[in-house]
Amino acid sequence: MRIALGVEYDGSAFYGWQVQPGLRTVQACVEQALSKVADHPVQVVTAGRTDTGVHAAGQVIHFDSTAARSIRSWVFGANTHLPKDISITWAQEVGDDFHARFSATARHYRYVILNRAVRPGLWGSKVSWCYYPLDVQRMSAAAVHLVGEHDFSSYRALSCQAKNPLRTIRHLDVRREGELVIMEVIANAFLQHMVRNIAGVLMTIGAGEREPEWAQQVLLARDRTLGGVTAPPHGLSLTAVEYPARFKLPCLSSAALLC
C-alpha cells in the first residue's frame, strides 16, 4: 500500500528536511513516528527538500507499507509520536503510479519580509527583517524578467547538485501588506536556494541599489557570484505542491495562509 501525507512544520529548530546523522531533521522525526505506527521501518519520499530554518504548510510525502492501518490512524497515530513543531495534516491511499516528487507539477513558495525600522519580537523565526524601505513597484518590475523558462544558474547555490538548471516560473508576485512585503512564487521545480536568491536580488532592487533590469542581467550571466546576497531562510515557507487532478489529493491547508 502506498500512502500520501500532507505535512506542516516550523523549520526553526531543524537542520532542514533531509536526514543528517546526529542532527535534528524533519525527515528523521517523520520517519520515526510513521515507523512506530506501521510497526516496521518506514522511509518517506518528499516533494521538495527544505533547507535549515525553512518552514512548510503544504509539504507532501509518500511511503509504502504492508501495515493495515486506517487513514485516521496514519494521521493521529503519527502525530502522537511527533514533536509539536511537526504535524501530519492529512493522509490518503494512492496508487503505485503516485510519486511525491516526480508526480508534482508545481511547487508554491512564499517569502515574507518584515519591512520596518524595528526588529521583530513576535514573528522573528517566521519573517526576514529588512530595516530599510523597500519599493515594491521596483521589485515587481524586476520580477517580470524571471517569469518563464530560464537557466537559473545565477540564482542557485554554488553547491547545488541539480544536473539541469532550467526551471519554469509560472507566477512571481511581490506585494505589500502594511509592514510586510510578501513574495509569492510558483514554479515546476526549484534549484537549491533559488527562492532565497531571487528574494535577495529583488530586495537589493527594492532598496534602490540596482535597477529592475539587473534581475535579468544576473539571469543572463549564468554566474552565481554576480547574484548578490542570499536572503535569510526564516522568511521562507513551502505553501503547496500541485499534482494532476487524477490523484484527488486534498486541497491546500488553511495553515498556508498563516505562513
Summary of the structure (lengths in Angstrom):
residues: 259
radius of gyration: 18.8
end to end distance: 32.3
largest distance: 58.9
contacts: 830
relative contact order: 0.20
helix: 29%
strand: 28%
